[in-house]
């Protein structure tokens, strides 16, 4: 009977508010609850992305062909280099956060401030890099044409190298202007922004360049020996190849052109499947929002560190709490990077 009472008393002391369950304070437990719930949210997004990619795997864009830009290196093909640099910067900021937490345990205010500042700088560089990447993704580089059936076709030369629309298309006289409310009747809706070139201009330019061919969004993983009349364009990922049509087949596709596509948005995508752009904007944007929020929170904590708030409290637990969030954001990016860029 006495043992039973003792056990009951221990249980009451542990969960009655006097002790910290599992050695974690209330604030840390709430941060862990938030991290677990947020992890489930990201898991759902990435699972939906994986399902959609598997369903449309034959025309899913290749990351090596989409993310090829590097700042201040215009025209240089650097596939995945800048994304890898962004990833390194974010992971390094997680290292500086660990050092800030460790310095807090040692009650070293100046070191905590320095490492927190480095973490903030790393986060800002990452967010800025992601914005720059979005800009290039939206703007596009080569341009493409969408057919009436919704297929995306790109132009290549006889060697299979991509050709930009601006390299062979010229403006024809008498092309119409974009319809806006200022130029139309009051009950008309604004038209979708016009591309640099019209379909007619692309078709005319294509006919005047007999060396051009069409590359479809169709992807093959094995060499189809039975496709005698079809060339296959090897991408940077040697396990995946895009289909290049013959000139006769290309003529049919170009004549079936419906709209000129430049870059990517929520309606059109010059790189391939529209769903890729939708998921890219949503998932990377959602993660970018987390990083930006983390930067703001880290800056607030940094100011408190500089003002000596935690020094007066004789604890830097707040630094440890935001550190948990920052490590979670870094870990999520590892999965996003793997799903979007590597797989």
C-alpha positions as CSV (number, residue, x, y, z in Angstrom):
1,X,0.0,0.0,0.0
2,X,2.8,2.3,0.9
3,X,4.5,1.6,-2.4
4,X,1.3,2.5,-4.3
5,X,1.1,5.8,-2.5
6,X,4.7,6.6,-3.3
7,X,4.2,5.8,-7.0
8,X,1.1,8.0,-7.1
9,X,3.0,10.9,-5.4
10,X,5.8,10.6,-7.9
11,X,3.4,10.7,-10.8
12,X,1.6,13.7,-9.4
13,X,4.9,15.5,-8.8
14,X,6.1,14.8,-12.4
15,X,2.9,16.0,-14.2
16,X,1.6,18.4,-11.6
17,X,3.5,21.3,-13.0
18,X,6.3,21.3,-10.5
19,X,8.7,19.2,-12.6
20,X,9.7,19.3,-16.3
21,X,8.5,16.1,-18.1
22,X,11.4,14.5,-19.9
23,X,13.7,17.3,-18.8
24,X,12.1,19.8,-21.2
25,X,10.6,23.1,-20.3
26,X,7.1,24.1,-21.4
27,X,8.5,26.3,-24.2
28,X,10.7,23.5,-25.6
29,X,7.8,21.1,-25.6
30,X,5.5,23.5,-27.5
31,X,8.3,24.1,-30.0
32,X,8.6,20.4,-30.5
33,X,4.8,20.1,-31.0
34,X,4.9,22.8,-33.6
35,X,7.8,21.2,-35.4
36,X,6.0,17.8,-35.5
37,X,2.8,19.3,-36.9
38,X,4.7,21.3,-39.5
39,X,6.7,18.3,-40.5
40,X,3.5,16.5,-41.2
41,X,2.4,19.4,-43.4
42,X,5.6,19.3,-45.4
43,X,5.3,15.5,-45.7
44,X,1.9,15.9,-47.2
45,X,3.1,18.4,-49.7
46,X,6.1,16.3,-50.8
47,X,3.9,13.2,-51.0
48,X,1.5,15.0,-53.3
49,X,4.5,16.1,-55.4
50,X,5.9,12.6,-55.6
51,X,2.5,11.2,-56.6
52,X,2.1,13.8,-59.4
53,X,5.6,13.3,-60.7
54,X,5.1,9.5,-60.8
55,X,1.8,10.0,-62.7
56,X,3.3,12.4,-65.3
57,X,6.8,11.1,-65.3
58,X,7.1,11.0,-69.1
59,X,6.9,14.8,-69.4
60,X,8.2,16.0,-66.1
61,X,10.9,18.7,-66.4
62,X,14.5,17.8,-65.8
63,X,16.1,19.9,-63.0
64,X,19.4,19.9,-64.9
65,X,17.7,21.8,-67.7
66,X,15.7,24.2,-65.6
67,X,18.1,25.4,-62.9
68,X,21.1,26.3,-64.9
69,X,21.8,29.9,-63.9
70,X,24.5,31.3,-61.7
71,X,24.7,35.0,-60.7
72,X,27.1,37.2,-62.7
73,X,27.7,34.3,-65.1
74,X,25.3,35.2,-67.9
75,X,25.1,32.6,-70.7
76,X,27.2,30.0,-68.7
77,X,25.6,26.6,-68.2
78,X,26.0,25.8,-64.5
79,X,23.3,23.2,-63.8
80,X,22.5,22.9,-60.1
81,X,25.6,24.8,-59.0
82,X,23.8,27.7,-57.5
83,X,21.2,25.5,-55.8
84,X,24.0,23.5,-54.3
85,X,25.6,26.7,-53.0
86,X,22.3,27.8,-51.5
87,X,22.0,24.5,-49.7
88,X,25.5,24.8,-48.4
89,X,24.8,28.3,-47.0
90,X,21.7,27.2,-45.3
91,X,23.3,24.2,-43.7
92,X,26.3,26.3,-42.6
93,X,23.8,28.7,-40.9
94,X,22.6,25.7,-39.0
95,X,26.2,25.1,-37.8
96,X,26.5,28.7,-36.6
97,X,23.2,28.3,-34.7
98,X,24.6,25.3,-32.9
99,X,27.6,27.4,-31.9
100,X,25.3,30.1,-30.7
101,X,23.4,27.6,-28.5
102,X,26.7,26.2,-27.2
103,X,28.0,29.7,-26.4
104,X,24.7,30.3,-24.6
105,X,25.2,27.3,-22.4
106,X,28.6,28.8,-21.5
107,X,27.0,32.2,-20.8
108,X,29.2,33.9,-23.4
109,X,27.1,36.8,-24.6
110,X,29.4,38.2,-27.3
111,X,29.9,34.8,-28.9
112,X,26.1,34.2,-28.9
113,X,25.6,37.6,-30.6
114,X,28.3,36.9,-33.3
115,X,27.0,33.4,-34.2
116,X,23.4,34.6,-34.2
117,X,24.4,37.4,-36.6
118,X,26.1,34.9,-38.9
119,X,23.0,32.7,-38.8
120,X,20.8,35.7,-39.8
121,X,23.1,36.7,-42.6
122,X,23.0,33.1,-43.9
123,X,19.3,33.1,-43.8
124,X,19.0,36.4,-45.7
125,X,21.4,35.1,-48.4
126,X,19.3,32.0,-48.8
127,X,16.0,33.9,-49.1
128,X,17.6,36.4,-51.5
129,X,19.0,33.5,-53.6
130,X,15.6,31.8,-53.7
131,X,14.0,35.1,-54.9
132,X,16.6,35.3,-57.6
133,X,15.9,31.7,-58.6
134,X,12.2,32.4,-58.8
135,X,12.9,35.4,-61.1
136,X,14.8,33.3,-63.5
137,X,12.3,30.5,-63.4
138,X,9.4,32.8,-64.1
139,X,11.2,34.7,-66.8
140,X,12.6,31.7,-68.6
141,X,15.5,31.7,-71.0
142,X,14.8,29.8,-74.2
143,X,11.0,30.0,-74.7
144,X,8.8,27.3,-76.1
145,X,5.5,26.7,-77.8
146,X,2.4,25.0,-76.5
147,X,0.3,23.1,-79.0
148,X,-3.5,23.0,-79.1
149,X,-3.3,19.6,-77.3
150,X,-1.4,21.1,-74.4
151,X,2.1,19.7,-75.3
152,X,5.2,21.8,-74.9
153,X,7.6,21.8,-77.8
154,X,11.1,23.4,-77.7
155,X,13.5,24.2,-80.6
156,X,16.9,22.6,-81.2
157,X,19.5,22.7,-84.0
158,X,20.7,19.6,-85.9
159,X,23.2,18.9,-83.1
160,X,20.4,18.7,-80.6
161,X,21.3,21.9,-78.8
162,X,18.6,24.2,-77.5
163,X,17.9,27.3,-79.5
164,X,16.3,30.4,-78.0
165,X,13.3,32.0,-79.7
166,X,15.1,35.3,-79.7
167,X,17.9,33.7,-81.8
168,X,15.7,33.0,-84.8
169,X,12.3,34.7,-84.5
170,X,11.8,38.2,-85.8
171,X,8.7,40.5,-85.4
172,X,6.3,40.7,-88.3
173,X,4.6,44.0,-89.2
174,X,1.0,44.6,-88.2
175,X,0.9,42.5,-85.1
176,X,-1.9,43.3,-82.7
177,X,-1.5,44.9,-79.3
178,X,-2.4,43.3,-76.0
179,X,-6.0,44.0,-75.0
180,X,-6.3,45.9,-71.7
181,X,-9.3,47.7,-70.1
182,X,-7.8,51.0,-71.1
183,X,-7.9,50.0,-74.7
184,X,-11.2,48.0,-74.8
185,X,-14.7,48.2,-73.5
186,X,-15.4,48.5,-69.8
187,X,-17.0,45.0,-69.6
188,X,-14.0,43.3,-71.1
189,X,-11.5,41.4,-69.0
190,X,-7.8,41.9,-69.4
191,X,-6.1,39.4,-71.7
192,X,-3.2,37.3,-70.6
193,X,0.1,39.2,-71.1
194,X,1.4,38.7,-74.6
195,X,4.6,36.9,-75.2
196,X,7.6,38.6,-76.9
197,X,6.6,36.8,-80.1
198,X,3.3,35.7,-81.6
199,X,2.6,32.2,-82.8
200,X,2.5,33.4,-86.4
201,X,6.0,34.9,-86.0
202,X,7.4,31.7,-84.6
203,X,5.9,29.6,-87.4
204,X,7.2,32.0,-90.1
205,X,10.7,32.0,-88.5
206,X,10.7,28.2,-88.2
207,X,9.9,27.8,-91.9
208,X,12.7,30.0,-92.9
209,X,15.2,28.0,-90.8
210,X,15.3,24.5,-92.3
211,X,18.0,23.4,-89.8
212,X,15.6,23.7,-86.8
213,X,13.9,20.7,-85.2
214,X,11.4,20.3,-82.5
215,X,12.1,18.7,-79.2
216,X,9.1,17.4,-77.2
217,X,8.6,17.1,-73.5
218,X,8.6,13.3,-73.8
219,X,11.3,11.6,-71.8
220,X,12.8,8.2,-72.3
221,X,15.0,6.3,-69.9
222,X,16.1,3.5,-72.2
223,X,17.2,3.8,-75.8
224,X,14.2,2.7,-77.9
225,X,15.8,0.8,-80.6
226,X,12.6,0.5,-82.5
227,X,12.2,4.3,-83.1
228,X,14.2,4.5,-86.3
229,X,12.9,7.9,-87.3
230,X,13.3,9.6,-84.0
231,X,16.4,11.2,-82.5
232,X,17.0,11.2,-78.8
233,X,18.5,14.2,-77.0
234,X,20.7,13.1,-74.1
235,X,20.3,15.5,-71.2
236,X,22.8,16.2,-68.4
237,X,21.2,13.3,-66.6
238,X,22.4,10.5,-68.8
239,X,19.6,8.1,-67.7
240,X,16.9,10.4,-69.2
241,X,16.6,11.5,-72.8
242,X,14.2,13.8,-74.6
243,X,12.6,13.1,-77.9
244,X,13.7,15.1,-81.0
245,X,11.4,14.8,-84.0
246,X,12.3,14.7,-87.6
247,X,11.8,17.8,-89.7
248,X,8.5,16.4,-91.1
249,X,7.2,15.6,-87.7
250,X,8.4,19.0,-86.4
251,X,6.4,20.7,-89.1
252,X,3.2,19.1,-87.9
253,X,3.8,20.1,-84.3
254,X,4.7,23.7,-85.2
255,X,1.6,24.1,-87.4
256,X,-0.4,22.9,-84.4
257,X,1.0,25.7,-82.2
258,X,-1.5,27.5,-80.0
259,X,0.5,29.8,-77.7
260,X,4.0,31.0,-77.2
261,X,5.3,30.2,-73.6
262,X,8.1,32.1,-71.9
263,X,9.2,31.0,-68.5
264,X,6.7,29.5,-66.0
265,X,3.7,30.5,-64.0
266,X,0.6,28.9,-62.6
267,X,-1.0,28.5,-66.1
268,X,1.9,27.7,-68.5
269,X,5.4,26.2,-68.1
270,X,8.0,26.2,-70.9
271,X,9.9,23.4,-69.1
272,X,7.2,20.8,-69.3
273,X,4.3,19.8,-67.0
274,X,2.3,22.7,-65.5
275,X,2.1,20.8,-62.2
276,X,5.9,21.1,-61.8
277,X,5.6,24.9,-61.7
278,X,2.6,24.8,-59.3
279,X,4.4,22.5,-56.8
280,X,7.7,24.5,-57.2
281,X,6.0,27.8,-56.4
282,X,4.0,26.4,-53.5
283,X,6.5,24.2,-51.7
284,X,9.6,26.3,-52.1
285,X,7.5,29.4,-51.4
286,X,6.2,27.8,-48.2
287,X,9.7,26.8,-47.2
288,X,11.0,30.3,-48.0
289,X,8.3,31.8,-45.8
290,X,9.5,29.6,-43.0
291,X,13.1,30.7,-43.5
292,X,12.1,34.4,-43.7
293,X,10.0,34.0,-40.5
294,X,13.0,32.4,-38.9
295,X,15.3,35.3,-39.9
296,X,12.9,37.7,-38.3
297,X,12.6,35.7,-35.1
298,X,16.4,35.2,-35.0
299,X,16.9,39.0,-35.4
300,X,14.5,39.7,-32.4
301,X,16.5,37.2,-30.3
302,X,19.7,38.7,-31.5
303,X,18.6,42.1,-30.3
304,X,17.7,40.7,-26.9
305,X,21.1,39.0,-26.7
306,X,22.8,42.4,-27.5
307,X,20.7,44.1,-24.9
308,X,21.7,41.6,-22.3
309,X,18.1,40.3,-21.7
310,X,19.2,36.7,-21.4
311,X,22.3,37.5,-19.5
312,X,20.1,39.1,-16.8
313,X,17.9,36.0,-16.8
314,X,21.0,33.8,-16.4
315,X,19.7,31.5,-19.2
316,X,19.8,31.5,-23.0
317,X,17.0,29.0,-23.4
318,X,15.3,31.3,-26.0
319,X,18.3,30.9,-28.3
320,X,17.9,27.1,-27.9
321,X,14.2,27.3,-28.8
322,X,14.7,29.2,-32.0
323,X,17.6,26.9,-32.7
324,X,15.3,24.0,-32.8
325,X,13.1,25.8,-35.3
326,X,16.1,26.8,-37.5
327,X,17.4,23.2,-37.6
328,X,14.0,22.0,-38.6
329,X,13.9,24.5,-41.5
330,X,17.3,23.3,-42.6
331,X,16.2,19.7,-42.5
332,X,13.1,20.3,-44.5
333,X,15.2,22.0,-47.2
334,X,17.3,18.8,-47.5
335,X,14.1,16.9,-48.4
336,X,12.9,19.6,-50.7
337,X,16.3,19.8,-52.4
338,X,16.3,16.0,-52.8
339,X,12.8,15.8,-54.3
340,X,13.0,18.8,-56.6
341,X,16.6,18.9,-57.7
342,X,18.3,15.6,-57.3
343,X,15.7,12.8,-57.9
